[in-house]
């Protein structure tokens, strides 16, 4: 028979798992804020739920409290929230103040905010009001969910995802750069879903020139990411899709700073450290996540610079018998899953936290 303490711990994890599930619903709509979910429990029954739905709108705690029909129950309620309630005024008032106002009994927190300007202050405000606080419930799962946010705060750069499709014999394109459809239709839809959840997407000069990609989410719902192209000498034809003005675009180069047709041209002072300078600039623009889609030379440059967090490789059964070789990469951990005729391999630069 389980002890009361063991039973309590399991139920705490159950409520927090639900909060994490809710938080995930904010993927692609809350950046640069983290994904946050909140569950309010009264006598082992959920009486309120909420999540942060969109940047600039109400936070998870506000939505959860608003969903409680009988607010008088809050004084005897436990609030499970995936990230420390904020204590400062931003786009919205502090969530810690809201919980203090309703005098909730206890607040259980998955992750403490790692921003040194914020972290701990929400907890201190709750405790000063006499509210019991617990932290660290499913903490690894919480960090995995908000890997973009924590990478941005702690490493001061975007979370970098490398992505490419390769044939069974290890090529990503023909030798003459002629476009080849390597992955299947289902994989392409998954890629567009991924685009809708990330802040920005990058390609190099040759990919822009020969593939002429749109880099949007036409095969999925949701926002299209910020487009980024590297064109050091501004040699690309301005009739390419990437310069069509249909979505915000940044062109990093060595020649000019200007803005035209929804495209910002950003001059990098010198070629040495070109990539790292771009990443610093994106961080200043509050870009929390970046997909690098190619080509092989650009992808390999990120790999060689150890400037990546995750790599997603779409492995096809097709044979090309020559061409441009896929990047060479090694990850410390990997996850493999089938998607129709394709295999999707996910590699991590460092051991990933629990999903």
Secondary structure as GFF3:
##gff-version 3
##sequence-region A 1 355
A	DSSP	alpha_helix	4	23	.	.	.	ID=ss1
A	DSSP	three_ten_helix	24	26	.	.	.	ID=ss2
A	DSSP	beta_strand	37	42	.	.	.	ID=ss3
A	DSSP	beta_strand	45	51	.	.	.	ID=ss4
A	DSSP	alpha_helix	60	67	.	.	.	ID=ss5
A	DSSP	three_ten_helix	71	76	.	.	.	ID=ss6
A	DSSP	beta_strand	78	83	.	.	.	ID=ss7
A	DSSP	alpha_helix	95	101	.	.	.	ID=ss8
A	DSSP	beta_strand	106	111	.	.	.	ID=ss9
A	DSSP	alpha_helix	121	128	.	.	.	ID=ss10
A	DSSP	beta_strand	132	135	.	.	.	ID=ss11
A	DSSP	alpha_helix	139	145	.	.	.	ID=ss12
A	DSSP	alpha_helix	147	155	.	.	.	ID=ss13
A	DSSP	beta_strand	159	166	.	.	.	ID=ss14
A	DSSP	beta_strand	171	173	.	.	.	ID=ss15
A	DSSP	alpha_helix	185	197	.	.	.	ID=ss16
A	DSSP	beta_strand	200	203	.	.	.	ID=ss17
A	DSSP	alpha_helix	205	211	.	.	.	ID=ss18
A	DSSP	beta_strand	226	230	.	.	.	ID=ss19
A	DSSP	three_ten_helix	241	243	.	.	.	ID=ss20
A	DSSP	beta_strand	249	253	.	.	.	ID=ss21
A	DSSP	beta_strand	258	260	.	.	.	ID=ss22
A	DSSP	beta_strand	263	267	.	.	.	ID=ss23
A	DSSP	alpha_helix	274	284	.	.	.	ID=ss24
A	DSSP	beta_strand	289	294	.	.	.	ID=ss25
A	DSSP	alpha_helix	296	304	.	.	.	ID=ss26
A	DSSP	beta_strand	310	315	.	.	.	ID=ss27
A	DSSP	beta_strand	324	325	.	.	.	ID=ss28
A	DSSP	beta_strand	333	339	.	.	.	ID=ss29
A	DSSP	beta_strand	342	348	.	.	.	ID=ss30
###
